[in-house]
């Protein structure tokens, strides 16, 4: 493929950022790919060797500090992957890190995009939708999962899932609030300064090299627990494990961002839900079966009846708007996602176990 110039990926040693940087360095060998990261998240240091081997320049820096971004004024593309992604962040009373990273950091990146006149791709989240709206779906209970009812009377829901038209009034976790606020900044920078922005509201993204935890990267966390025989529990919704998330293989997300990078005018000013939809989704109960089969370890899963703050019984992305805009479609199913996670853990067991096991 032809060069797209200099590409800066913030959060470039993280899960999505490193996957994207390595892929772009391979598909655009004449481009200069830079990964900026503060290495705050435990496990991100495992990606440094991979980035170097792929020919990606790694720069240790922090989006919270404008001076760390000042050297990159000649970039052509900025993909903003940096974030504190935990839905539990800030609930302990300290909101400073999530605010400064997700909002101040996004502002600093947008200022860089304005100075550079570059294309700005923002990795956002389905958590921008408010909790009351996400809990308003009409749901039916099936043997292994919750399912959407065919008729959805609540605003922002269709039979296919959550649409971009869901009303945004209400609380949504500090993570969702800071990401939504950054989306508003994207719109202002586009309107006032002509910055070409595209916003991807991602559901669960999963795959190899994700440093999964219970509050972020749940399917990787589930596989890790099976591999290393760690305790697990189904939390909330009667302790049934039937809560559902759609998920997207990180390589499918990378394919989409690649398309956005190479056709910036086609994507400028757009906001899309990005996810696997009903076709690529799992309940925790279903994930348990797959993880047990792949790992060879069956765990006794605990059950906690009470719901947790910030949790919802089901999230499925209605991706109709995205599909009307592009021929891109997810290529990898849920089994493939978990299989790739399992193979990664198995191939790097000592290091992964030391950090995450």
C-alpha positions as CSV (number, residue, x, y, z in Angstrom):
1,X,0.0,0.0,0.0
2,X,1.1,3.6,-0.6
3,X,2.5,5.8,2.2
4,X,0.1,7.8,4.3
5,X,2.9,9.8,5.8
6,X,3.7,10.1,9.5
7,X,1.2,8.3,11.8
8,X,1.1,9.0,15.6
9,X,-0.8,6.5,17.8
10,X,-1.4,7.7,21.3
11,X,-1.7,4.8,23.8
12,X,0.5,3.0,21.3
13,X,1.8,0.4,23.7
14,X,-1.7,-0.5,24.8
15,X,-3.9,-3.3,23.4
16,X,-5.6,-1.5,20.5
17,X,-2.8,1.0,20.0
18,X,0.0,-1.6,19.7
19,X,-2.1,-3.9,17.5
20,X,-2.8,-1.0,15.1
21,X,0.8,0.3,15.1
22,X,2.2,-3.1,14.2
23,X,-0.3,-3.7,11.5
24,X,0.2,-0.2,9.9
25,X,4.0,-0.6,10.0
26,X,3.5,-3.8,8.0
27,X,0.9,-2.5,5.5
28,X,2.5,0.9,5.0
29,X,6.3,0.3,5.1
30,X,7.1,3.7,3.6
31,X,5.2,5.5,6.4
32,X,6.6,6.4,9.8
33,X,4.6,4.9,12.6
34,X,5.1,6.3,16.1
35,X,3.6,4.8,19.3
36,X,3.4,7.2,22.3
37,X,2.6,5.7,25.7
38,X,3.2,6.4,29.4
39,X,3.3,2.7,30.2
40,X,0.9,3.3,33.1
41,X,-1.2,0.1,32.5
42,X,0.5,-3.0,33.9
43,X,1.5,-5.3,31.0
44,X,1.9,-2.6,28.4
45,X,5.7,-3.1,28.7
46,X,5.3,-6.5,27.1
47,X,4.4,-4.8,23.8
48,X,7.7,-2.9,23.5
49,X,9.7,-5.7,21.9
50,X,6.8,-6.3,19.4
51,X,6.7,-2.6,18.4
52,X,10.5,-2.5,17.9
53,X,10.5,-5.7,15.9
54,X,7.8,-4.2,13.6
55,X,9.7,-1.1,13.0
56,X,7.5,1.2,15.1
57,X,9.2,4.1,16.9
58,X,8.2,4.0,20.6
59,X,8.2,7.3,22.5
60,X,7.5,7.3,26.2
61,X,5.2,10.2,26.8
62,X,1.9,11.3,28.3
63,X,-1.0,12.9,26.6
64,X,-1.7,14.8,29.7
65,X,1.5,16.8,29.1
66,X,1.3,19.1,26.0
67,X,5.1,19.3,25.9
68,X,5.2,15.5,25.2
69,X,3.2,16.1,22.0
70,X,5.0,19.2,20.9
71,X,7.6,17.3,18.8
72,X,5.0,15.8,16.5
73,X,3.8,18.9,14.6
74,X,4.3,17.3,11.1
75,X,2.1,14.2,11.5
76,X,-0.5,13.3,8.9
77,X,-2.7,11.0,11.0
78,X,-3.3,10.9,14.7
79,X,-5.2,7.9,16.2
80,X,-6.2,8.7,19.8
81,X,-6.2,5.3,21.6
82,X,-5.0,6.5,25.0
83,X,-7.5,6.2,27.8
84,X,-8.1,5.0,31.3
85,X,-10.7,2.4,30.2
86,X,-11.9,1.0,33.5
87,X,-15.6,1.5,34.2
88,X,-14.7,1.5,37.9
89,X,-12.1,4.2,37.7
90,X,-13.0,7.3,39.8
91,X,-15.5,5.4,42.0
92,X,-12.9,5.3,44.8
93,X,-13.1,9.1,45.0
94,X,-10.0,10.0,43.0
95,X,-11.2,11.2,39.6
96,X,-8.1,13.1,38.6
97,X,-6.3,10.5,36.5
98,X,-9.3,9.4,34.4
99,X,-10.3,13.1,33.9
100,X,-6.9,14.3,32.9
101,X,-6.1,11.3,30.7
102,X,-9.4,10.9,28.9
103,X,-10.5,14.5,28.6
104,X,-7.4,16.8,29.0
105,X,-5.4,14.2,27.0
106,X,-8.0,14.2,24.2
107,X,-7.9,18.0,24.1
108,X,-4.1,18.1,23.9
109,X,-4.3,15.6,21.0
110,X,-6.9,17.7,19.2
111,X,-4.8,20.8,19.6
112,X,-1.9,18.8,18.0
113,X,-4.3,17.7,15.1
114,X,-5.2,21.4,14.6
115,X,-1.6,22.5,14.4
116,X,-0.6,19.7,12.1
117,X,-3.8,19.8,10.0
118,X,-3.9,16.0,10.3
119,X,-6.7,13.4,10.2
120,X,-7.9,12.6,13.7
121,X,-9.4,9.2,14.6
122,X,-10.9,8.9,18.0
123,X,-11.4,5.5,19.7
124,X,-14.4,6.1,21.9
125,X,-16.7,3.7,23.7
126,X,-20.3,2.4,24.0
127,X,-20.1,3.6,27.6
128,X,-21.0,7.2,26.3
129,X,-24.6,6.0,26.4
130,X,-26.3,6.7,29.8
131,X,-27.0,3.9,32.3
132,X,-30.8,4.5,32.3
133,X,-30.9,4.2,28.5
134,X,-28.7,1.0,28.5
135,X,-30.9,-0.6,31.1
136,X,-34.2,0.2,29.2
137,X,-34.1,-2.6,26.6
138,X,-36.8,-5.1,26.4
139,X,-35.1,-8.4,27.2
140,X,-36.1,-12.0,27.1
141,X,-34.3,-14.9,28.9
142,X,-33.0,-17.8,26.8
143,X,-31.2,-20.9,28.1
144,X,-27.7,-19.5,27.9
145,X,-28.1,-15.7,27.6
146,X,-30.4,-12.7,27.6
147,X,-31.8,-11.8,24.2
148,X,-33.3,-8.6,22.8
149,X,-37.0,-8.7,22.2
150,X,-38.2,-8.2,18.7
151,X,-40.0,-5.0,19.7
152,X,-38.0,-2.3,21.4
153,X,-40.1,0.6,22.7
154,X,-37.3,2.4,24.5
155,X,-35.6,5.3,22.8
156,X,-32.3,4.5,21.2
157,X,-32.9,0.7,20.9
158,X,-33.8,-1.3,17.8
159,X,-34.2,-5.0,17.4
160,X,-30.5,-5.0,16.4
161,X,-29.3,-3.2,19.5
162,X,-28.2,0.3,20.6
163,X,-28.3,3.0,18.0
164,X,-26.5,6.3,17.8
165,X,-29.8,8.0,18.4
166,X,-30.0,7.0,22.0
167,X,-30.6,10.1,24.2
168,X,-27.5,11.1,26.0
169,X,-29.1,12.7,29.2
170,X,-28.1,11.0,32.4
171,X,-25.2,9.5,34.3
172,X,-22.9,6.9,32.6
173,X,-19.7,6.3,34.8
174,X,-16.7,8.6,34.8
175,X,-15.2,6.6,32.0
176,X,-18.2,7.2,29.8
177,X,-18.5,10.8,30.8
178,X,-15.0,11.7,30.0
179,X,-15.1,9.9,26.7
180,X,-18.4,11.6,25.7
181,X,-16.9,15.0,26.7
182,X,-14.0,14.3,24.4
183,X,-16.4,13.5,21.6
184,X,-18.0,16.9,22.1
185,X,-14.5,18.4,21.8
186,X,-14.0,16.5,18.5
187,X,-17.2,18.1,17.2
188,X,-16.0,21.6,18.2
189,X,-12.6,21.2,16.7
190,X,-14.2,20.0,13.5
191,X,-16.6,22.9,13.3
192,X,-14.3,25.7,14.4
193,X,-11.0,24.7,12.9
194,X,-11.8,22.1,10.2
195,X,-10.1,19.2,11.9
196,X,-11.1,16.0,10.1
197,X,-12.4,13.8,12.8
198,X,-14.1,10.4,13.0
199,X,-15.4,8.8,16.2
200,X,-15.6,5.1,16.7
201,X,-17.9,4.1,19.6
202,X,-16.5,0.6,20.3
203,X,-18.2,-2.1,22.3
204,X,-16.0,-4.9,23.8
205,X,-12.8,-5.3,21.8
206,X,-10.8,-8.4,22.5
207,X,-7.9,-10.5,21.3
208,X,-4.3,-11.5,21.9
209,X,-2.1,-9.1,23.9
210,X,-5.0,-7.6,25.9
211,X,-4.1,-7.1,29.5
212,X,-7.6,-8.0,30.7
213,X,-9.1,-7.3,34.1
214,X,-12.5,-7.9,35.5
215,X,-13.6,-4.2,34.9
216,X,-12.0,-3.9,31.4
217,X,-11.2,-6.7,29.0
218,X,-13.6,-9.2,30.6
219,X,-13.3,-12.0,28.0
220,X,-9.5,-11.9,28.2
221,X,-9.9,-11.9,32.0
222,X,-12.2,-15.0,31.7
223,X,-9.7,-16.9,29.6
224,X,-6.8,-15.9,31.9
225,X,-8.7,-17.2,34.9
226,X,-9.3,-20.5,33.2
227,X,-5.7,-20.9,32.1
228,X,-4.3,-20.1,35.5
229,X,-7.2,-21.6,37.6
230,X,-8.1,-18.3,39.2
231,X,-11.5,-17.8,40.9
232,X,-14.4,-16.4,38.9
233,X,-17.9,-15.3,39.8
234,X,-21.0,-14.3,37.9
235,X,-21.9,-10.9,39.3
236,X,-25.5,-9.6,39.3
237,X,-28.6,-10.4,37.3
238,X,-29.4,-13.3,39.6
239,X,-25.8,-14.7,39.3
240,X,-26.9,-16.6,36.1
241,X,-24.0,-15.5,33.9
242,X,-26.5,-14.7,31.2
243,X,-25.4,-11.0,30.7
244,X,-24.3,-10.4,27.1
245,X,-21.8,-8.2,25.3
246,X,-21.1,-8.0,21.6
247,X,-17.4,-8.2,21.0
248,X,-15.0,-7.4,18.2
249,X,-11.7,-9.0,17.4
250,X,-9.0,-6.4,17.5
251,X,-7.8,-7.3,14.0
252,X,-11.3,-6.4,12.7
253,X,-11.1,-3.0,14.4
254,X,-7.6,-2.5,12.9
255,X,-9.0,-3.3,9.5
256,X,-11.7,-0.6,9.9
257,X,-9.2,2.0,11.2
258,X,-6.9,1.2,8.2
259,X,-9.8,2.1,5.9
260,X,-10.5,5.3,7.8
261,X,-6.8,6.3,7.6
262,X,-6.6,5.8,3.8
263,X,-9.9,7.6,3.0
264,X,-10.1,10.5,5.5
265,X,-12.5,12.7,3.5
266,X,-15.1,9.8,3.3
267,X,-15.0,9.5,7.1
268,X,-14.6,13.1,8.3
269,X,-17.3,14.3,10.7
270,X,-18.8,10.9,11.3
271,X,-19.7,9.0,14.5
272,X,-20.4,5.3,14.4
273,X,-21.2,2.4,16.7
274,X,-18.5,-0.3,16.1
275,X,-19.1,-3.8,17.3
276,X,-19.8,-7.4,16.5
277,X,-23.6,-7.1,16.8
278,X,-25.7,-10.1,17.7
279,X,-23.7,-12.3,15.3
280,X,-20.5,-11.8,17.3
281,X,-21.6,-11.8,20.9
282,X,-21.3,-13.9,24.1
283,X,-22.8,-14.3,27.5
284,X,-20.5,-15.0,30.3
285,X,-22.1,-18.5,30.6
286,X,-21.2,-19.2,26.9
287,X,-17.7,-17.8,27.4
288,X,-17.2,-20.2,30.3
289,X,-18.0,-23.2,28.1
290,X,-15.6,-22.0,25.3
291,X,-12.8,-21.2,27.8
292,X,-13.1,-24.5,29.6
293,X,-12.9,-26.4,26.3
294,X,-9.9,-24.5,25.0
295,X,-8.0,-24.5,28.3
296,X,-9.0,-28.0,29.4
297,X,-9.8,-26.5,32.8
298,X,-13.3,-26.5,34.2
299,X,-13.8,-24.0,37.0
300,X,-16.4,-23.8,39.7
301,X,-17.9,-20.4,39.0
302,X,-19.3,-18.4,42.0
303,X,-22.6,-16.5,41.9
304,X,-23.3,-13.1,43.3
305,X,-27.0,-12.2,43.1
306,X,-26.8,-8.4,43.5
307,X,-26.2,-6.1,40.5
308,X,-23.2,-3.9,40.5
309,X,-23.1,-0.2,39.8
310,X,-22.3,0.5,36.1
311,X,-23.3,-2.9,34.9
312,X,-26.0,-3.7,32.3
313,X,-27.6,-7.1,31.4
314,X,-27.0,-6.7,27.7
315,X,-25.1,-4.5,25.2
316,X,-25.4,-5.1,21.5
317,X,-24.3,-2.5,18.9
318,X,-26.7,-1.7,16.1
319,X,-24.1,-1.0,13.4
320,X,-26.6,-0.1,10.6
321,X,-25.2,3.4,10.2
322,X,-21.6,2.0,9.9
323,X,-22.7,-0.7,7.4
324,X,-24.5,1.9,5.3
325,X,-21.2,3.8,5.1
326,X,-18.7,1.1,4.3
327,X,-18.4,-2.5,3.0
328,X,-16.3,-3.3,6.1
329,X,-17.7,-6.2,8.2
330,X,-16.3,-8.2,11.1
331,X,-14.6,-11.3,9.8
332,X,-13.8,-13.2,13.0
333,X,-16.4,-14.8,15.3
334,X,-16.5,-15.1,19.1
335,X,-14.8,-18.5,19.0
336,X,-11.9,-17.0,17.0
337,X,-11.5,-14.2,19.5
338,X,-11.2,-16.6,22.5
339,X,-9.1,-19.0,20.6
340,X,-6.6,-16.3,19.7
341,X,-6.4,-15.2,23.3
342,X,-5.8,-18.8,24.4
343,X,-3.0,-19.3,21.8
344,X,-1.3,-16.0,22.9
345,X,-1.4,-17.0,26.6
346,X,-0.1,-20.4,25.8
347,X,2.8,-19.0,23.7
348,X,4.0,-16.5,26.3
349,X,2.8,-18.2,29.4
350,X,5.6,-17.2,31.8
351,X,5.5,-13.5,31.1
352,X,1.7,-13.3,30.9
353,X,1.4,-15.3,34.1
354,X,3.8,-13.0,35.9
355,X,1.9,-9.9,34.9
356,X,-1.7,-11.1,34.7
357,X,-2.0,-14.7,36.0
